[in-house]
Amino acid sequence: MNKGELVDSIYRNSDCTKQECREMVNHMVDVITDEVAKGEEVRLVNFGTFKPNPRKSTVKRHPQTGEKINVDSKVTPKFSPGKGFTEKVQNNLEATNDGEGYKNK
């Protein structure tokens, strides 16, 4: 599902116009992005938490040449799924035997 499909789903299940649904989705994404960019956590109970994730500087190796590459420290966004979200996924899907995929239960 992409953003347009999400807007359509909300539109079909609400009394809002499609434009209002689009604005709500865009505003929600903007608020989450802005808050995490300010260093704040955004916690949505039973869905998950968006938060900034600091990463230390490190030295990596180029896989073909073996050359050392310095990677600077940085802050990346991180999402941790909430209990309700995790339980719903686990109750509806199961991993395939090889652990590489999933199927409906």
Protein Blocks (a to p, Z undefined) as FASTA:
>chain_A
ZZklmmmmmmmmccbdfklmmmmmmmmmmmmmmmmmnopacddehkbccddddddddddd
dfklopacdddddddddddddfklmmmmmmmpccdfkopaccdZZ
